[in-house]
Amino acid sequence: MKIPLLRIAYDEADIKYIKDEIEKVLRSGYLTMSGRVKEFEARFAKYCGTGYAVGTNTGTSSIEIILRAIGVKGSTVIVPSNTYMATPIAVIKAEGRVIFAECQRENLQIDPDDIERKIRSDTKGVIIVHIGGIISPHIEKIREICRKKGLFLIEDAAHAHGAAIDGRRAGSLCLAGSFSFYPTKVLTTAEGGMITTEDEEIYKKALVLREHGKGDPAYNVHVEIGDNWRFSELHAVLGIQQMMKADWILKERRRAAQRYNELLSDFEGIRLLEVPSNIEPSYYKYIAFLDERIDRKDLKEMMRHKYDISLPGEVYSDPCHSQPVFKKYPGKAVNTIDRFPNTEYVCRHHVCLPLYPGLSDSETEYVAASLKECLASCSVRQRQRV
Ligand SMILES: Cc1ncc(COP(=O)(O)O)c(C=O)c1O
């Protein structure tokens, strides 16, 4: 059996729908920012439970637009070091400076106590990232810290389409949320991003910034320094198709994750993430911790060569604070020399298993059985090395 690291689940009916709709777009003469973009935005806002949604060309520009709409120039913004570099880079592009915060070992999410410790007089806000599609069980505490200190709190929900806590979906939990539709993401439009918010002012500013800073998209009168962060009608076709399948996609991801939870619960050498019952993850990634003695590279190679199973990339294997770009531009992040032992631990010791809609029970069983054998061989090898 061959298990690839990713399958994007388009069936024949999906492909027919997409082809027909793209043909209609091509014949309409409106290739960008028209009815289908509006429809996708309306559907996505409804899905997240927010009043507004603004489609953009990438998840990175969605974060930047939110930060520019709020205004972070000359301020610091706290972000987890355990995230994709797009999160801190968006702060820098919006002319803010980054403060990195630690994550919690048990759930990989930003540590509320470290947020509190890292706040400075020039700190304007915090970005939380729902790593792996899991919402922090401490989001309420983080919200409270931000409220007390007068900081904004926004979500980088690039991993978390459809994830929920206490019945509320990602994208609706803070002042604004940002999503990515990159192909590996839970919902995809090939490329693309989305801003969600209840805040009318952020919504209106986002519309202006997305369209070269025009006060009204119909006229070339520029009132802000914006950019071309628009969303095309072709991408919107893909987005509408994903909205029609979103419930099924989430159900499938959760089914596969549940199956792994059952199969792996008593494996030696691996520890599963514990997710409180009020949190419904999107399972952007299925994450488990490896015994510290197991070499992740060895394990992945064995799974690949012996069992034809490609394990996907780690959520993040290299923490942001350690990225070489910060040596080149040292002022952009203020605390890269701090210590981040939890972040370094989780980056080094977790592994991700293949998880996508359509992954059958026999496939998850094959992955689990192969993993058990690899874990046993890797432990023996490690003992022999010592
Ligand atoms: C946490 C996080 N934030 C932001 C982004 C950026 O999204 P995009 O690639 O659409 O710009 C990604 C994408 O990989 C991400 O994983």
The ligand as a Gaussian input file, in Angstrom:
#p B3LYP/6-31G(d) Opt

LIG

0 1
 C        0.329000      29.772000      10.325000
 C        0.375000      30.347000       8.931000
 N        0.209000      31.666000       8.779000
 C        0.226000      32.235000       7.566000
 C        0.423000      31.491000       6.433000
 C        0.538000      32.182000       5.123000
 O       -0.392000      31.811000       4.175000
 P       -0.089000      31.979000       2.625000
 O        0.905000      30.948000       2.237000
 O       -1.429000      31.795000       1.984000
 O        0.436000      33.355000       2.439000
 C        0.595000      30.108000       6.528000
 C        0.792000      29.327000       5.320000
 O        1.433000      28.357000       5.187000
 C        0.575000      29.521000       7.812000
 O        0.751000      28.202000       7.975000

